[in-house]
Amino acid sequence: MGEEPRQRVERVPGRSRRAKLTPAPGSDPSPEYPAEREKPAPPSDAEKRPHPDDDRITRERPPHW
């Protein structure tokens, strides 16, 4: 059965318990330009309106205070 190439976990030399991942197959481990990210969508009207419980929640204190 043909196994697909995968990332592997490799131990970092030394006594610490650290590890690193090998580069993912088909990825560039040292890109010249940062990856482009999608811009988040603007908040909808429902997200802009405060929830009725917001004021009560900010006034209350947890019982351990």
N, CA, C and O of each residue as an XYZ file, in Angstrom:
260
protein
N       0.850     -1.187      0.000
C       0.000      0.000      0.000
C       0.888      1.240      0.000
O       1.800      1.361      0.818
N       0.616      2.155     -0.918
C       1.417      3.364     -1.012
C       1.029      4.376      0.039
O      -0.122      4.808      0.112
N       1.987      4.747      0.844
C       1.716      5.758      1.864
C       1.982      7.131      1.294
O       2.955      7.335      0.568
N       1.115      8.072      1.625
C       1.304      9.447      1.204
C       2.356     10.090      2.108
O       2.417      9.771      3.295
N       3.183     10.987      1.568
C       4.160     11.665      2.429
C       3.430     12.525      3.459
O       2.421     13.160      3.155
N       3.954     12.533      4.669
C       3.331     13.278      5.760
C       4.390     14.037      6.529
O       5.590     13.811      6.372
N       3.915     14.941      7.363
C       4.823     15.611      8.281
C       5.231     14.613      9.353
O       4.466     13.713      9.701
N       6.430     14.776      9.868
C       6.893     13.923     10.952
C       7.292     14.803     12.132
O       7.642     15.971     11.959
N       7.238     14.240     13.306
C       7.710     14.919     14.508
C       9.133     14.464     14.741
O       9.404     13.264     14.793
N      10.049     15.415     14.884
C      11.448     15.087     15.134
C      11.871     15.686     16.463
O      11.476     16.799     16.811
N      12.674     14.941     17.197
C      13.200     15.467     18.456
C      14.254     16.523     18.176
O      15.017     16.418     17.216
N      14.288     17.548     19.030
C      15.302     18.579     18.944
C      16.475     18.106     19.786
O      16.265     17.643     20.907
N      17.713     18.204     19.285
C      18.863     17.731     20.053
C      18.974     18.429     21.406
O      18.614     19.597     21.547
N      19.467     17.707     22.376
C      19.639     18.251     23.721
C      18.804     17.462     24.713
O      18.167     16.469     24.361
N      18.816     17.914     25.944
C      18.107     17.191     26.997
C      16.653     17.614     27.139
O      15.871     16.915     27.784
N      16.275     18.740     26.553
C      14.907     19.219     26.713
C      13.942     18.324     25.949
O      14.335     17.640     25.004
N      12.712     18.332     26.350
C      11.695     17.528     25.667
C      11.001     18.389     24.625
O       9.806     18.664     24.733
N      11.739     18.806     23.636
C      11.182     19.628     22.568
C      11.164     18.836     21.281
O      11.933     17.895     21.084
N      10.258     19.246     20.410
C      10.140     18.584     19.117
C       9.796     19.629     18.069
O       9.390     20.744     18.397
N       9.963     19.257     16.805
C       9.579     20.148     15.713
C       8.948     19.297     14.621
O       9.192     18.094     14.530
N       8.134     19.942     13.798
C       7.513     19.261     12.673
C       8.358     19.470     11.433
O       8.925     20.542     11.225
N       8.434     18.443     10.618
C       9.086     18.610      9.326
C       8.130     19.374      8.424
O       6.929     19.387      8.691
N       8.622     20.013      7.362
C       7.722     20.753      6.467
C       6.664     19.828      5.847
O       6.939     18.664      5.556
N       5.482     20.351      5.656
C       4.403     19.580      5.045
C       4.739     19.324      3.573
O       5.354     20.170      2.924
N       4.344     18.177      3.048
C       4.600     17.888      1.639
C       3.957     18.942      0.738
O       2.794     19.302      0.919
N       4.716     19.423     -0.216
C       4.197     20.415     -1.150
C       4.243     21.840     -0.631
O       3.777     22.755     -1.309
N       4.798     22.049      0.564
C       4.871     23.406      1.106
C       6.286     23.943      0.946
O       7.229     23.182      0.730
N       6.424     25.241      1.052
C       7.725     25.892      0.958
C       8.140     26.266      2.373
O       7.530     27.156      2.966
N       9.153     25.621      2.934
C       9.521     25.913      4.331
C      10.146     27.289      4.529
O      10.239     27.760      5.662
N      10.574     27.941      3.458
C      11.143     29.286      3.597
C      10.569     30.199      2.515
O      11.264     30.520      1.551
N       9.315     30.620      2.658
C       8.710     31.470      1.636
C       9.333     32.867      1.636
O       9.762     33.378      2.671
N       9.368     33.462      0.456
C       9.906     34.811      0.354
C       8.864     35.852      0.752
O       9.216     36.918      1.258
N       7.607     35.556      0.533
C       6.528     36.479      0.844
C       5.574     35.803      1.822
O       5.333     34.601      1.714
N       5.029     36.556      2.772
C       4.067     35.938      3.703
C       2.801     35.512      2.971
O       2.428     36.096      1.953
N       2.159     34.501      3.499
C       0.928     33.999      2.893
C      -0.156     35.070      2.967
O      -0.274     35.782      3.964
N      -0.939     35.174      1.906
C      -2.037     36.130      1.900
C      -3.206     35.538      2.674
O      -3.539     34.362      2.520
N      -3.812     36.354      3.493
C      -4.960     35.905      4.282
C      -6.198     36.637      3.817
O      -6.143     37.781      3.366
N      -7.323     35.940      3.942
C      -8.587     36.577      3.569
C      -8.960     37.597      4.628
O      -8.729     37.380      5.817
N      -9.538     38.712      4.195
C      -9.984     39.726      5.138
C     -11.287     39.255      5.766
O     -12.146     38.713      5.071
N     -11.449     39.454      7.084
C     -12.695     39.033      7.720
C     -13.874     39.869      7.221
O     -13.723     41.044      6.886
N     -15.025     39.250      7.180
C     -16.236     39.945      6.737
C     -16.614     41.003      7.769
O     -16.405     40.793      8.964
N     -17.164     42.135      7.336
C     -17.583     43.148      8.314
C     -18.718     42.597      9.179
O     -19.501     41.770      8.713
N     -18.814     43.046     10.432
C     -19.865     42.526     11.312
C     -21.256     42.893     10.789
O     -21.474     43.975     10.245
N     -22.170     41.969     10.971
C     -23.544     42.221     10.540
C     -24.252     43.116     11.560
O     -23.717     43.377     12.638
N     -25.447     43.583     11.221
C     -26.212     44.438     12.144
C     -26.509     43.711     13.451
O     -26.482     44.320     14.520
N     -26.792     42.407     13.371
C     -27.101     41.641     14.580
C     -25.881     41.562     15.493
O     -26.028     41.558     16.716
N     -24.680     41.498     14.917
C     -23.470     41.425     15.731
C     -23.116     42.776     16.337
O     -22.446     42.824     17.369
N     -23.542     43.862     15.731
C     -23.231     45.199     16.240
C     -24.095     45.567     17.439
O     -23.653     46.296     18.327
N     -25.334     45.061     17.468
C     -26.246     45.414     18.561
C     -25.819     44.720     19.850
O     -25.484     43.536     19.827
N     -25.824     45.441     20.980
C     -25.490     44.779     22.249
C     -26.600     43.815     22.668
O     -27.782     44.049     22.414
N     -26.199     42.759     23.295
C     -27.163     41.777     23.805
C     -27.758     42.319     25.097
O     -27.060     42.999     25.850
N     -29.022     42.038     25.373
C     -29.647     42.564     26.599
C     -28.934     42.132     27.880
O     -28.994     42.846     28.880
N     -28.271     40.999     27.872
C     -27.605     40.519     29.085
C     -26.202     41.086     29.265
O     -25.596     40.875     30.316
N     -25.667     41.794     28.280
C     -24.296     42.292     28.363
C     -24.079     43.184     29.580
O     -23.080     43.031     30.283
N     -24.988     44.102     29.838
C     -24.833     45.019     30.962
C     -24.866     44.258     32.285
O     -24.057     44.524     33.175
N     -25.785     43.327     32.415
C     -25.897     42.545     33.650
C     -24.640     41.710     33.867
O     -24.154     41.609     34.993
N     -24.115     41.121     32.819
C     -22.934     40.268     32.944
C     -21.726     41.085     33.378
O     -20.931     40.617     34.193
N     -21.572     42.285     32.857
C     -20.416     43.103     33.242
C     -20.556     43.658     34.638
O     -19.540     43.961     35.263
N     -21.764     43.809     35.165
C     -21.956     44.298     36.536
C     -21.712     43.208     37.561
O     -21.206     43.495     38.646
N     -22.054     41.973     37.253
C     -21.953     40.888     38.227
C     -20.509     40.511     38.456
O     -19.661     40.657     37.576
N     -20.243     40.022     39.654
C     -18.922     39.517     39.990
C     -19.033     38.033     40.317
O     -20.053     37.584     40.841
N     -18.009     37.288     40.016
C     -18.057     35.856     40.348
C     -18.130     35.679     41.867
O     -17.716     36.569     42.610
N     -18.642     34.562     42.326
C     -18.822     34.357     43.783
C     -17.505     34.339     44.560
O     -17.528     34.575     45.768
N     -16.389     34.078     43.947
C     -15.120     34.018     44.681
C     -14.496     35.395     44.896
O     -13.432     35.482     45.509
N     -15.111     36.463     44.422
C     -14.562     37.804     44.624
C     -15.001     38.343     45.932
O     -14.643     39.465     46.289
